[in-house]
Amino acid sequence: MGDEWLKAASVVPSKRQLDWQKTEFYAFCHFGMNTFTDREWGDGTDSPELFNPTDFDASQWVQAVKNGGMKGLVLTCKHHDGFCLWQSEYTDYSVKNSPFKNGKGDIVKEVSDACKEAGLKFGIYVSPWDRHEKTYGTGAPYNTYFKNQLEELLTNYGELFCVWLDGACGEGENGKKQEYDWQGYYSLIRRLQPNAVISICGPDVRWCGNEAGICRKSEWSVVPSEFCSNLYTAEHSQKSDTVLPSGKEMVLDLGSRKAIKGKDDFIWYPAEVDVSIRPGWFYHESEDYKLKGLKKLEEIYLNSVGANANLILNIPPDKTGQINKIDSLELDSFRRRLEKLFYYCQSGNAHAFATSENDSSDAVKNIFDSADNYWQCDSDDEMPEIVIDLGEQKVFDKVVLAENIATGQQIEKFTLFFDKGGKWKRLFKGTVIGYKRICLFKAVKSSKIKIQINSFRGKATLSSVGVYMSKD
Ligand code: FUL
């Protein structure tokens, strides 16, 4: 005991987790029966006749999502009401009994095709909780039903980057109880879509713990394996954002040395922040003027993508079957706002010097190129430092740091300094870095920056460092 952190430092992501992490920011599209009934949770009794998007256009969705600067899209193929957006062979409760394209339409197909064409990754959301299906709550028969449906989704719609299994279940004490065959679901997904991460109720991507867009100050991707529990996710579902930001419901420290003391089994389980641009997950006309403002979206982005988590932002298409103009305009403005934040890259001609380099292939110059190489400190360097020379005096208000997570997550604390008249002045103090840490501060003018790594596990790495200034 006492060296848990060494064990934690050796945990690395799978290839699918690495690919997912690089997706950073992607869309959630909640669309289904609730869109037409103006509800958030349908009870599975609404007639398929109600599902009637009059102007459905998947390429319009994809365009809006791309314009928002997002790299993927996850579609609610089946929400809790059990209504399927594809022509499932196993139920009548689907688009095939709706007026949409005279019962011949397939929303999943059109959206997945449009994503492919536009170069967006495509993922599926499927709710295990099904309020329509009669076998729900009977054990094996429902598991067979669910796996049959999964198989349809996993085979007919091309490559998926994510399978999002929701933990929500509102049955309550006296409701139906379904024992889910999680392992059976997972092996099917692995066999048919080996590159897809299984999110939320699954082993690859961890729910950050609330739906308010808040992630931890120190979001570790390596956590004790007990946090990979679907029971834990289900118990916390629908509750936590009511008690946040006091933080009472959400465990705030999952991965520090203190938090992992006495634990001996660790997993790579990176966080995802899921949040809606509107108050609800589905489209409601009454919320047309209640979109989160650009400032709020920026804050969510910087505190998720910029704090070692991925961001899935929900944009719900409306009754016409398109993303509402209000949302698409907001997405466009948001992308432009992000571009402005990182408008001037001040480290284009920079040089770096490190107190140590593990060997010549781990040279510090690697932090400036886009290849998969990286800098790693030497094993006896107790407080590694990197000095960045920008070549001339430059104004900057952001430093973006990245660890080489392919070799794990090691940095626990760091400090940034800038050179002011020949003296180092402190600029920023941070904890974890992981895949990405965006450090924000009041703009300063200087030609040199120092990164000091104050505490780390094993051997610290950095794969990239960028110095930026916003455009007004
Ligand atoms: C929750 C669900 O109950 C909501 O309707 C929504 O789908 C959200 C993403 O997950 O658990």
Boltz pocket constraint, residues with backbone or C-beta under 6 A from the ligand:
constraints:
  - pocket:
      binder: B
      contacts: [[A, 40], [A, 166], [A, 167], [A, 168], [A, 237], [A, 238], [A, 274], [A, 281]]
      max_distance: 6.0
